[in-house]
Amino acid sequence: MDKQDIVKVEMPHKVRSAAPQATATKAVQLRVGQNKSVIIYNKASGYIVDALLKVVFDDAH
């Protein structure tokens, strides 16, 4: 199975009334190959991070 180098995940935006939105910042960057890395942002949901790590690290359970 071929794995894509970059997978874009978009979540629907919720409209908030007068509430300031926090800016997502890079939480961690993992190098997974000589020319590949994975960036996880602080606003990423736990289940997305879990699924991402399971794909990157084949032996993760």
Secondary structure, DSSP 4 states (H G I P E B T S, - for coil): ----S------PPPP-SSPPPPPP-EEEEEE-SSS-EEEEETT--HHHHHHHHHHHSTT--
